[in-house]
Amino acid sequence: MLRRLLVLPLCLLLLATQTFAETRAKDRVALVFGMASYRNVTALKNTISDASALARTLEDIGFHVDVRMDATKDEALAALDKFAFEAETADIALIYYAGHGVSVQGTTFLIPVDARVREAKDIVTASVTMDQLLAAADGARKMSIVILDSCRDNPFPDVIDLRDPEVAKGLTTGKGGLAAPSPDRGTLVAFAARDGEVALDGDGANSPFNIALRTNIVKPNVEIGLLFRQVRDDVLAATGNQQEPATYGSLPGEPFYLTADATTASPEPGVEELAVAWQRVVAADRANLEKSAEAGDTRSIVGLALAKLDRQSTDYAPEEAQALLEQAVAAGDPDAKYRLAKVLEGGLGVDPDPARALKLYQEAAEAKIPAALNDMGYFHFSGELGLTKDRDAALALFREAARQGHTEAMFNVASFAANGLVPDLGPKDAADLLYRALRGGSELALDGLLNNADKFPKETWAGLQQILADNGLYDGSVDGSFGPGTRRAVLAAYGIFETED
Amino acid sequence: MRTLFATLLLALGLVALLPPGAAQAQECLDSSGEFYVTCTSFSSDSGSPGIGPGLNSGSTRTIVRILQGADATCGSELIEKRYRIDCLRLYYLKVADALPDSGDYLPIKTAMLDAAAKLDAIVEANLDERTPPIRPREGHKPAAKRLPVVRPVQEDMADIALAQAAEVVKETELIIIRSGGDPARRTEHYTDIAAAVEDNLVILRSA
């Protein structure tokens, strides 16, 4: 028996608790490092003023900023640990590092002020790695940004010969590569200079990169992909093309701003909201977006396409939108396949085409797009889009998506596990998945859990209560009963804090 | 049964999502002065003059009011359980009757007619021919207009029949959710809001 339910909009959920006031966790958090007074290597001149200036700028545009100057390795790691927890309930987490760094065979080591490096292998134990910075920012719900304002040349020329291929072998951190980024959430890594290039200090108190960054991030309504393109252009101009900043990573499917004017709300990722949001980018910066699209940037092509689906805009042209999406699909862009599938499934301005939608969902899922994997799981579960119901297939897809950090998929796997339908996962695993889905910021998971508390057995609730207690979010008894205290703790895990009036 | 109605009304709470400033549906009283909110009545035979083809908050509010009437009449303790399914069917027909045969409300109209037919089938299958039908007043108010004839199901089959009716309500709810909002928003409802519950398994689509 298949039954449908309405997942309550969050506002309705909150209306039910009018006797409580609620506060939301900080939606943008930043951690700023400035390293200058090195004890064992050359001290740096501008890093403290660069870090201070950027911290002030970030505060001005609404970031909650933690500033750590001249941090030792232990202090840096403790700050990263604290930041990682805060980042989980924030939309944007940004880490800025100004100080010495060295890049060896693709691993970037950042040097705390107490680093003592007598031989090459010491660098692993003495430094903080780029991976650790990325991991600390990775929990953010929409965008993780790591900015490295550092020349990754070699501060230890007497100890490490970067030309020696044997050196790299001794410097492995034992960590694998980063997980495949989800298109729902963006990760951006910005370097002040390309690998091996020197980042210039400039003539004044701040480096050219720092100045360009601060100048551009305060500009309202500049989409982040276009913003860092502008930073690069400014630095190239200021340094006579000697220094070229580089960015890596994947940007979210929705347009994203570090500074937005008062009328800008960050969109939820429904297709209509995406359409409206991209239309705003077009209105503000059409030339740059079109330039990127012409250069073959599929994200810009998809953005232009979605902008044409905004019914309120004079640019509304669903057929052109479909043609642009087809262009990005033909270029093999899996995210474009997922977007086009949604348009064709729902008939957004075009005739619905469930068969083609299914094919595109399948292709996007084969390309491991987490949202597509989860939706394909949903179709197998519910028997929609002409599929035969198949729970085994659904669960396998949910697990694959959950492994990639997809929060609704985590919830779905938890649902199976809580009901004893996953041989290798028990109630504690279900609880852990539910907690991670909440920390990951899934509003659907929050609503799905609170509105279907009875669908999760006591053992799962007890497991969740224990995790909430371990993280300082719950002080009631771990008895598996879902009551007001547990409800409050679940909301807190998501990032909503209720206090009695 | 109250929960059953409240759930449906909750779905229609999507009225809050509809465009602000949308046209208000015409509201009027019938000759008795008691039959509230809409110019249609159980006996009207064509679309409401108050509801146009395009979705707007006023029209949706009119539908909500009719269904609130269903809650007040069919969900009341004043009506025996065995009459409730047929009572709800009449309100569904009333909603369908209030809606035009084209435009954005057509899916809701079709859903309401389908639901009414399914409720009719449930009543027919469990009909208690030995108990007389009733004609309750709207909202059980003394001076209110009476509903058309409401048929009972057999007493011992009432709970099973009500469970079947609840399923019909759930199905209808989804269709209404998916029709809520302007067409640009519809894709979101088709793809983002839906969740499935089956055998205690709550399954979410991607946000």
Interface residues (C-beta under 8 A of the other chain):
Chain A: M1 L2 R3 R4 L5 L6 V7 L8 P9 C11 L12 D184 E268 P269 G270 V271 E272 E273 A275 L309 D310 R311 K342 V343 E345 G346 G347 L348 G349 P370 A371 A372 N374 D375 G377 Y378 F381 S382 A394 H406 T407 E408 A409 F411 N412 S415 F416 N419 L421 S442 E443 L444 A445 G448 N452 K455
Chain B: T7 L10 A11 G13 A16 L17 E167 K170 E171 E173 L174 I177 D182 P183 A184 R185 R186 T187 E188 H189 Y190 T191 D192 I193 A194 A195 A196 V197 E198 D199 N200 L201 V202 I203 L204 R205 S206 A207
